């Protein structure tokens, strides 16, 4: 668990983070969301002491971060950034092994961990371990950066707009990968973005920051459905917020059990946005719905989406 208790940071007398308090539960995927200059990245960097804070307290697992040397603290925390920062003259294996070597892991243990992480990131170990960063695509480099951040099995993973520099298709794939990794590892992740769609897709909890303070804390559904202020409402989409709600609600919440329709069924666990997309593509106002085993259990209609 991460606790920020009345934390502030000033530059040249200006508050970048202003009396910020929040608690990130163990295993959460917490997204720090907000416009440029609201203090997201500074907050992230204060957690691993890359940026010193002026006042307040930050605890990780109940321990005051200022009671631990910065080097020891950072070896316990994975850190992935947009620019990736791979060492250009080191192989993929050597890049991933950076922190385990600093921790004096045995050679065989390091090799096994590199293999495990490359497989987790869907990079063939024998094909990629000896390559160099310049031989990789942007998306592959970003995957290696995430693998390096996870290498020493950290209790916490910090990610600062890690997918902002890649193309939309690669970004979509990387978002799917980090969501899958979070589900598989149960790591606590704190992720910075200014992209509301990315936040809604990945987060279990969202902290929206405004001028260095906390504007709202809640689940993605709470943030979109019950914005705490005009700023939050406008930031998450204003009048188009209803479309975002479709992406957060499941077909199972609105379906009509027992009724039938023609066509390829959608999963009951798919989003209402998926249902709208299917109706638009098929030029219909109703589609069948199936359970996890593929058994038809009802339908969803256009009227169900808007009610």
Helices and strands as residue ranges (DSSP letters): E 2-11, E 14-24, E 29-33, H 40-47, E 55-60, E 63-64, G 65-67, H 70-75, E 77-81, H 92-96, H 98-102, H 107-120, H 125-128, G 133-135, H 138-150, E 156-160, H 168-185, E 188-193, H 196-202, E 205-210, E 213-218, H 220-225, H 230-235, G 238-240, H 241-248, G 251-253, E 256-257, E 266-267, H 272-282, E 286-290, E 296-301, H 302-306
